[in-house]
Amino acid sequence: MSSARRLFARVRYFVREFSGEAAYDRYVAHARTHDPAAEVMTRRAFERARVDAREADPREGFRCC
């Protein structure tokens, strides 16, 4: 693999991890591994549940307003 392609792959990896976009992929992989017959949430439902959980816990995602 060329060095430019490797650099792009690394940058893409870190951007996805930093932005939280990879969290849904990890969730789907985990759900499929543990129970292949279970229904997996859509990305929209997953993000909604993630935001709700973050806002319900005062230690996570602290916002003053």
C-alpha positions as YAML, in Angstrom:
chain: A
units: angstrom
residues:
- id: 1
  name: MET
  ca: [0.00, 0.00, 0.00]
- id: 2
  name: SER
  ca: [1.36, 3.43, -0.83]
- id: 3
  name: SER
  ca: [2.31, 5.79, 1.94]
- id: 4
  name: ALA
  ca: [-0.37, 8.30, 0.90]
- id: 5
  name: ARG
  ca: [-3.05, 5.61, 1.13]
- id: 6
  name: ARG
  ca: [-1.80, 4.49, 4.56]
- id: 7
  name: LEU
  ca: [-1.80, 8.09, 5.76]
- id: 8
  name: PHE
  ca: [-5.36, 8.59, 4.49]
- id: 9
  name: ALA
  ca: [-6.47, 5.36, 6.22]
- id: 10
  name: ARG
  ca: [-4.97, 6.51, 9.53]
- id: 11
  name: VAL
  ca: [-6.50, 9.97, 9.29]
- id: 12
  name: ARG
  ca: [-9.89, 8.45, 8.42]
- id: 13
  name: TYR
  ca: [-9.63, 6.06, 11.39]
- id: 14
  name: PHE
  ca: [-8.87, 8.87, 13.86]
- id: 15
  name: VAL
  ca: [-11.56, 11.16, 12.47]
- id: 16
  name: ARG
  ca: [-14.18, 8.38, 12.76]
- id: 17
  name: GLU
  ca: [-13.10, 7.56, 16.32]
- id: 18
  name: PHE
  ca: [-12.95, 11.20, 17.40]
- id: 19
  name: SER
  ca: [-16.34, 12.06, 15.90]
- id: 20
  name: GLY
  ca: [-18.02, 8.95, 17.33]
- id: 21
  name: GLU
  ca: [-19.06, 7.65, 13.93]
- id: 22
  name: ALA
  ca: [-17.34, 4.30, 14.56]
- id: 23
  name: ALA
  ca: [-19.46, 3.68, 17.68]
- id: 24
  name: TYR
  ca: [-22.41, 2.47, 15.60]
- id: 25
  name: ASP
  ca: [-20.20, 0.06, 13.66]
- id: 26
  name: ARG
  ca: [-18.87, -1.37, 16.94]
- id: 27
  name: TYR
  ca: [-22.44, -1.67, 18.26]
- id: 28
  name: VAL
  ca: [-23.60, -3.59, 15.18]
- id: 29
  name: ALA
  ca: [-20.59, -5.92, 15.30]
- id: 30
  name: HIS
  ca: [-21.17, -6.58, 19.01]
- id: 31
  name: ALA
  ca: [-24.90, -7.19, 18.55]
- id: 32
  name: ARG
  ca: [-24.36, -9.57, 15.62]
- id: 33
  name: THR
  ca: [-21.68, -11.50, 17.50]
- id: 34
  name: HIS
  ca: [-23.68, -11.97, 20.69]
- id: 35
  name: ASP
  ca: [-27.11, -12.65, 19.18]
- id: 36
  name: PRO
  ca: [-27.32, -12.90, 15.38]
- id: 37
  name: ALA
  ca: [-31.12, -13.21, 15.50]
- id: 38
  name: ALA
  ca: [-31.63, -10.02, 17.53]
- id: 39
  name: GLU
  ca: [-32.94, -6.89, 15.84]
- id: 40
  name: VAL
  ca: [-30.28, -4.20, 15.52]
- id: 41
  name: MET
  ca: [-31.23, -0.56, 16.06]
- id: 42
  name: THR
  ca: [-31.05, 1.75, 13.10]
- id: 43
  name: ARG
  ca: [-28.29, 4.34, 13.10]
- id: 44
  name: ARG
  ca: [-30.84, 7.04, 13.89]
- id: 45
  name: ALA
  ca: [-32.28, 5.11, 16.86]
- id: 46
  name: PHE
  ca: [-28.77, 4.30, 18.09]
- id: 47
  name: GLU
  ca: [-27.68, 7.94, 17.98]
- id: 48
  name: ARG
  ca: [-30.91, 9.06, 19.72]
- id: 49
  name: ALA
  ca: [-30.37, 6.49, 22.51]
- id: 50
  name: ARG
  ca: [-26.73, 7.53, 22.80]
- id: 51
  name: VAL
  ca: [-27.60, 11.22, 23.15]
- id: 52
  name: ASP
  ca: [-30.40, 10.48, 25.62]
- id: 53
  name: ALA
  ca: [-28.06, 8.38, 27.77]
- id: 54
  name: ARG
  ca: [-25.35, 11.05, 27.67]
- id: 55
  name: GLU
  ca: [-27.77, 13.81, 28.69]
- id: 56
  name: ALA
  ca: [-29.38, 11.71, 31.45]
- id: 57
  name: ASP
  ca: [-26.04, 11.17, 33.23]
- id: 58
  name: PRO
  ca: [-24.73, 14.41, 34.74]
- id: 59
  name: ARG
  ca: [-21.13, 13.14, 34.56]
- id: 60
  name: GLU
  ca: [-21.31, 12.60, 30.78]
- id: 61
  name: GLY
  ca: [-21.60, 15.43, 28.28]
- id: 62
  name: PHE
  ca: [-21.82, 18.23, 30.85]
- id: 63
  name: ARG
  ca: [-23.64, 21.24, 29.47]
- id: 64
  name: CYS
  ca: [-24.32, 24.38, 31.40]
- id: 65
  name: CYS
  ca: [-27.31, 25.56, 29.35]
...
